Amino acid sequence: MARKSETIRVAVVGACGRMGREVTKGVLSRPNLQLVAAVDVREVGKDIGEIVDGKPIGIPVSNDLVAALKESGAQVAVDFTHPSVVFENVKAMLECGVAPVVGTTGWTPEKVKVIDRLAKRKKLPAIIAPNFAIGAVLMMKFAMEAAKYFDKVEIIELHHDGKADAPSGTALRTAELILKARGKPFPEPKVKKPEVLLDGVLGARWTASGFTASDCPAW
């Protein structure tokens, strides 16, 4: 890994998506970061600079993750792809000796444990962040504080109809932190709602509008 004063070579995986384009712009704007690869299944062969800013930078979009990491000499790879592929992506990054920074959600505890073991074996740092927004991070922190004083809590989230995973990583992490802060389970609700299992989480359910809602007391 690069030292603090050195330039860090960064690959962006899912570079053509909404978040991937923003990450790419962010990397290009920082003097201590160097964009060396852009990976996506869309816009393959096109210059990523033209895609994000209309200006070519000489980095074509590749759909071969392993080849792009090896050929570019990337030290860090930022993943904003899809829950269906992120696990294999992160394993490939670590096997290539590249430290992953992951914003893609849809993780299970079992998959996180696999990545944790692989990262330790490879002696590489790995970050799986449910949300990069400072507002979301503060919300989780405040929820932890409030959890000490309440015996009931419900996490309700609203997303666009193209959201790939439900509940979101942010909702799952918030619930996890709330339970950790309490140090004990929530009391059983007096009136139980129908138990629905969605993506492995008891109590999570779809609303009639197609958005997602997560019912925390069942966790």
N, C-alpha and C positions, 0 to 999 in steps of 0.2 A: 504494500500500500504506500501511497505517496505521503511524504511528511507534510506538515502544515504549510510550509512555504512553497511546496512544489505544486505543479499543475496536476490535477487529477483527470485521468482519461475516462470519459463517461460514454456508455452506450445507452440509448433509450429504446426500450422494447415496447411496442405498441405506439410507436412514434407518430403515427398518422391519426390516432384517435384524438378526441377533444382534450383529454388530460395529457396525452402524450405530446401533443403539439405545444401545450403550455410548458411542460417540462423541458422540451427541446429549446424553446425560447429562453427559458431560465438558464439553462446550461450555456447557451451561446452568449448570454449577457454577462456572465461572471468571468473575471480575468483569471481566477484560479481553477476554472474548469475548462476542459477541452472536449467538445463533442467529437467522438471518433467513429461512431456507428449508429445507424438508425434501422430498427428492425420492425417489420409489420407484414401482414399478409395482403395489405392494400397498397396501391401506388408503387408496386415493386419496380425498381429501376429508376424511378424519378428522384431528382435531387431533393433531399429533405429541406434544404434552405428555401427552395421555390415553394414547397408545400406550406411551410409555416410563415414565411415572410416575403415570398416573391423574389428572393435573391439567391441564386445558386451558390453553394459553398463547397461543392465537390464531394459530397457524401451521398451516394445513392441509397435508396431504401432497399434493404435485403430481406428476404423471407427465410433465410437460413441462419438461425440464432447462433449455433455453435461456430459456423464458419465466420460469421461477422465478429464474434467475440475474439476468436483466435487471430484472425487477420488484422484486426484493429488494435490489438494489445490493450483492450479496455481493462481498467482496474475496478470500475464500478458499473453496474447495470441497473437502471431504474425501470421497473416493470409496471406498466399500466395497460394490461391486456384484458383478459377475461377469466372468470373463475374456472372455466373448463380446461384451461391450458397453463395457468400460472404455476401450479405445483411442478409440472415437468420443466417449465422454463427455469424456475429457481434451482432445481436440481442440476440442470445443465450448466447454469452460471457457476455454481459452486464447483462442479467437476472441471470446469475450464479455469478455475482459480480466480474467478471474478466475484467480488462482493455484491450481493443483491440488496437493493433498496426497493421494497415492494409496496405499491399503493393499491394493488388489485385485491379485492376482498373475496369472500367465499371459502375461507380456510376452516378446516376442522382442527380440533386439538391434536388429533393423531397425525395429521399432515405437518403441523407446526413442530411436533416432536421429531419427526423424521428430518426436517430441515435443520433443526437445532443440532441433532447428532451429526449430520453431515458437515455443517459449518464448523463445529468443534473439531471434527476429524481433519478438515482441511485447514484449520486454524485461520478462518476468515470471519470477519464480522458480517452479520446479516440483520437487516431491519425489515419487519413486516408491520406496517403502520396502518391501522384501520381508517385513519383520516389525517390529512396533512394540514387542515385548516386550524388556525389558532383558536377560532371560535369553538370548534368541535372539541379541541383538547381542553379548553377551559370549561366547557359544558360537562365533560366527563369528570373533571376535578371537582366542580361544584356539586355534581350528583353524588360523588363519594362523601362529601361533607354532609349533604342533606340526608343521606341514607341512615345516618346515625340517629336521626330524630323522627323518622317515620316508619310505620309498620305496613304501609301499602305503597306500591309504586307501579306505574305502568309506563312503558316506553312506547311511544307512538311515532312513527316516522312516515313521511310522505315523499314519494319519488315520482319521477316520470315513468311512463308505462314501458320504457325500454330497459329499466333496471334489471341487471342480469341475476342478482342474488337477493334473497330475502330470507330472514332479516339481514340488514347490512352489517358489515364488519364494525361500523361505528356503534350500532345498537347492541351487538353481541359483546363488544368490549365494554360498553357502558354498563350493561347488566353484570358482567364479570366483576368490574370494579366496585359496583354497588354492593354486591354480595360479599366481596372481600372486606369492604369498609365496615359492614355490619358485623361480620364475624359469626353470623348465624343465619339460618333460613328465615324467610318471611312466613308469617302465620298463614295458614290455609284460608282462602277467601270463603266467606259465609255462603255466597251463591257462586257455585262453580260454573264457568263457561264451558262449552264443549271443547274437549281437548283435541287440538289439531296439531299434527306433526308436520312441520314445514322445514325442509332442509335440515332435518335432524334436531330441531329445537322445539321442545314441547311448549305449546302455548302460542307459538307464532302463527299468524293467520293472514290471509288476504282479505282486504275489504272489498265491498261490492264494486267500488269504482276501479278496482284493478291496482290500486296502490297497496303498499305494505303497511301492516301494523304489527307490532310485537308486544305480546302481553307478558310482562316480566315476572309477575308472581308465580307463574307455573315453572319457572326455571330453577 
